[in-house]
Protein backbone atom coordinates (compact mmCIF):
# COMPACT_ATOMS: atom_id res chain seq x y z
CA UNK A 1 0.00 0.00 0.00
CA UNK A 2 1.40 3.42 -0.89
CA UNK A 3 1.55 6.36 1.49
CA UNK A 4 -0.28 9.58 0.59
CA UNK A 5 2.04 12.43 -0.43
CA UNK A 6 1.50 15.66 1.50
CA UNK A 7 2.79 19.06 0.40
CA UNK A 8 2.30 21.59 3.20
CA UNK A 9 3.27 25.23 3.66
CA UNK A 10 2.34 28.02 6.04
CA UNK A 11 1.39 31.53 4.97
CA UNK A 12 0.07 34.31 7.17
CA UNK A 13 -0.94 31.82 9.87
CA UNK A 14 -2.83 29.53 7.46
CA UNK A 15 -1.99 26.04 6.23
CA UNK A 16 -1.63 25.72 2.45
CA UNK A 17 -1.61 22.05 1.51
CA UNK A 18 -2.09 19.50 -1.23
CA UNK A 19 -2.50 15.73 -0.89
CA UNK A 20 -1.49 13.37 -3.72
CA UNK A 21 -1.09 16.26 -6.19
CA UNK A 22 -4.75 17.18 -5.71
CA UNK A 23 -6.14 20.68 -5.36
CA UNK A 24 -4.32 23.14 -3.08
CA UNK A 25 -6.34 24.00 0.02
CA UNK A 26 -6.12 26.96 2.38
CA UNK A 27 -7.12 25.91 5.89
CA UNK A 28 -7.18 26.94 9.52
CA UNK A 29 -6.85 24.35 12.25
CA UNK A 30 -10.59 23.60 12.11
CA UNK A 31 -11.81 24.93 8.74
CA UNK A 32 -11.11 24.56 5.04
CA UNK A 33 -11.45 28.05 3.58
CA UNK A 34 -10.89 27.49 -0.16
CA UNK A 35 -9.46 25.14 -2.81
CA UNK A 36 -7.37 26.10 -5.84
CA UNK A 37 -5.88 24.38 -8.89
CA UNK A 38 -2.41 25.84 -8.36
CA UNK A 39 -0.10 26.47 -5.43
CA UNK A 40 0.40 30.09 -6.55
CA UNK A 41 -3.35 30.82 -6.41
CA UNK A 42 -3.62 29.28 -2.94
CA UNK A 43 -0.62 31.25 -1.64
CA UNK A 44 -1.99 34.50 -3.11
CA UNK A 45 -5.34 33.87 -1.39
CA UNK A 46 -3.66 33.11 1.95
CA UNK A 47 -1.51 36.24 1.63
CA UNK A 48 -4.63 38.36 1.01
CA UNK A 49 -6.36 37.10 4.18
CA UNK A 50 -5.89 38.88 7.51
CA UNK A 51 -3.28 37.20 9.71
CA UNK A 52 -4.60 34.18 11.57
CA UNK A 53 -3.49 34.92 15.14
CA UNK A 54 -5.05 31.78 16.64
CA UNK A 55 -2.81 29.62 14.42
CA UNK A 56 0.26 31.72 15.17
CA UNK A 57 -0.32 31.50 18.96
CA UNK A 58 -1.03 27.76 19.03
CA UNK A 59 1.98 27.04 16.79
CA UNK A 60 4.38 28.93 19.08
CA UNK A 61 3.01 27.19 22.18
CA UNK A 62 3.89 23.72 20.87
RAQUI-V914803 format. One record per pair of residues at least 24 apart in sequence whose ideal C-beta (glycine too) atoms are under 10 Angstrom apart, sorted by the first residue. I is the first residue (numbers start at 1). J is the second residue. D is the distance in Angstrom with one decimal. If there is no record, write none. Layout:
BEGIN
((I & J & D) (I & J & D))
END
This chain:
BEGIN
((7 & 39 & 7.7) (9 & 39 & 7.9) (9 & 42 & 8.6) (9 & 43 & 7.3) (9 & 46 & 8.6) (10 & 46 & 8.6) (10 & 52 & 9.7) (10 & 55 & 8.0) (10 & 56 & 9.4) (10 & 59 & 7.9) (11 & 42 & 8.4) (11 & 43 & 5.6) (11 & 44 & 9.3) (11 & 45 & 9.0) (11 & 46 & 4.0) (11 & 47 & 5.9) (11 & 49 & 8.7) (11 & 51 & 10.0) (11 & 52 & 9.5) (12 & 43 & 9.3) (12 & 45 & 9.8) (12 & 46 & 5.3) (12 & 47 & 5.9) (12 & 48 & 8.6) (12 & 49 & 6.0) (12 & 50 & 7.9) (12 & 51 & 5.3) (12 & 52 & 6.5) (12 & 55 & 8.8) (12 & 56 & 8.9) (13 & 46 & 8.6) (13 & 49 & 8.4) (13 & 50 & 8.9) (13 & 51 & 5.1) (13 & 52 & 3.1) (13 & 53 & 6.6) (13 & 54 & 7.7) (13 & 55 & 4.1) (13 & 56 & 4.7) (13 & 57 & 9.0) (13 & 58 & 9.7) (13 & 59 & 8.0) (14 & 42 & 9.2) (14 & 43 & 9.6) (14 & 45 & 8.7) (14 & 46 & 4.5) (14 & 47 & 9.2) (14 & 49 & 6.4) (14 & 51 & 8.9) (14 & 52 & 5.4) (14 & 55 & 6.6) (14 & 56 & 9.9) (15 & 46 & 8.6) (15 & 52 & 9.3) (15 & 55 & 7.7) (16 & 42 & 4.9) (16 & 43 & 5.9) (16 & 45 & 8.5) (16 & 46 & 5.4) (16 & 47 & 9.7) (17 & 42 & 8.6) (18 & 42 & 8.1) (27 & 52 & 9.9) (27 & 55 & 9.5) (28 & 52 & 5.9) (28 & 54 & 7.2) (28 & 55 & 6.1) (29 & 54 & 7.2) (29 & 55 & 6.2) (29 & 58 & 6.8) (29 & 59 & 9.3) (30 & 54 & 9.3))
END
